[in-house]
């Protein structure tokens, strides 16, 4: 016998019927990675490859820049398409090279 008053039953019915609304439509994008001496140093994401080739600033979605010290990733700077919003992640390591902390700074 099914308990139709339980919260799990109600959640199951909502999921089954798609009660959460329509999922967002998938979007295509194009990312350009840049490597320096075999190491990933940046990624720029565009709405599509044609706009990337034209370097169309209106089609730029985001960018990330990666910095390394002694082979360890030490920072990731993420910017939105207009280069206004920035998130800087700083990674620190202990003396054995193990990741010790990640700090985030929004600007």
C-alpha positions as CSV (number, residue, x, y, z in Angstrom):
1,X,0.0,0.0,0.0
2,X,1.3,3.5,-0.9
3,X,1.2,6.4,1.5
4,X,0.0,9.2,-0.8
5,X,0.3,11.7,2.0
6,X,4.1,11.3,2.6
7,X,6.4,14.0,1.5
8,X,8.6,11.5,-0.5
9,X,5.5,10.4,-2.4
10,X,4.6,14.0,-3.2
11,X,8.2,14.8,-4.3
12,X,8.2,11.7,-6.5
13,X,4.9,12.7,-8.2
14,X,6.2,16.3,-8.8
15,X,9.4,15.0,-10.4
16,X,7.5,12.5,-12.4
17,X,5.1,15.1,-13.8
18,X,7.8,17.7,-14.4
19,X,6.3,19.9,-11.7
20,X,9.5,21.9,-11.4
21,X,9.0,23.7,-14.7
22,X,10.8,23.2,-17.9
23,X,14.5,22.7,-17.9
24,X,16.6,25.4,-19.5
25,X,17.5,24.9,-23.2
26,X,21.0,23.7,-23.7
27,X,23.3,26.3,-25.3
28,X,26.3,25.8,-27.4
29,X,29.5,27.7,-26.8
30,X,33.1,27.7,-28.0
31,X,36.2,27.8,-25.7
32,X,39.7,28.7,-26.8
33,X,42.4,27.3,-24.5
34,X,45.9,28.9,-24.6
35,X,48.9,26.9,-23.7
36,X,52.3,28.3,-22.9
37,X,55.2,25.8,-22.8
38,X,52.6,23.0,-22.6
39,X,50.8,24.5,-19.6
40,X,47.2,25.8,-19.7
41,X,47.4,29.6,-19.1
42,X,44.0,30.8,-20.2
43,X,40.6,29.9,-21.6
44,X,38.2,32.3,-23.3
45,X,34.6,31.2,-23.9
46,X,32.5,32.6,-26.7
47,X,28.9,32.1,-27.8
48,X,30.2,30.4,-31.0
49,X,33.4,29.8,-33.0
50,X,32.6,32.4,-35.7
51,X,32.4,35.2,-33.1
52,X,35.6,34.0,-31.5
53,X,37.4,34.3,-34.8
54,X,36.1,37.8,-35.2
55,X,37.1,38.6,-31.5
56,X,33.5,40.0,-31.1
57,X,33.4,41.4,-27.6
58,X,29.6,41.1,-27.5
59,X,29.9,37.4,-27.9
60,X,32.5,36.8,-25.2
61,X,30.9,34.8,-22.4
62,X,33.8,34.5,-19.9
63,X,37.6,34.1,-19.5
64,X,39.9,32.4,-17.1
65,X,43.6,33.0,-16.5
66,X,45.8,30.5,-14.7
67,X,49.1,31.2,-12.9
68,X,51.6,28.7,-11.7
69,X,54.6,28.7,-9.3
70,X,57.0,25.8,-9.3
71,X,54.5,23.8,-11.4
72,X,51.7,24.3,-8.9
73,X,48.5,26.2,-9.9
74,X,48.5,29.3,-7.6
75,X,45.7,31.4,-9.0
76,X,42.7,31.4,-11.3
77,X,41.2,34.7,-12.3
78,X,37.7,34.4,-13.8
79,X,36.0,37.3,-15.6
80,X,32.5,37.6,-17.1
81,X,32.2,38.5,-20.8
82,X,32.4,42.2,-20.2
83,X,35.4,41.9,-17.9
84,X,33.5,43.6,-15.1
85,X,32.9,40.9,-12.6
86,X,36.1,39.1,-11.4
87,X,36.6,36.1,-9.1
88,X,40.2,35.4,-8.0
89,X,40.9,32.1,-6.5
90,X,44.3,31.8,-4.8
91,X,45.7,28.4,-4.0
92,X,48.4,27.7,-1.4
93,X,50.4,24.6,-0.8
94,X,52.3,23.1,2.2
95,X,56.0,22.3,2.1
96,X,55.2,18.9,0.6
97,X,53.3,20.4,-2.3
98,X,49.9,19.4,-1.0
99,X,47.0,21.8,-1.5
100,X,46.5,23.6,1.8
101,X,43.9,26.2,1.0
102,X,41.8,28.0,-1.6
103,X,40.7,31.6,-1.0
104,X,38.2,33.4,-3.1
105,X,38.0,37.1,-3.7
106,X,35.1,38.8,-5.7
107,X,35.7,42.2,-7.2
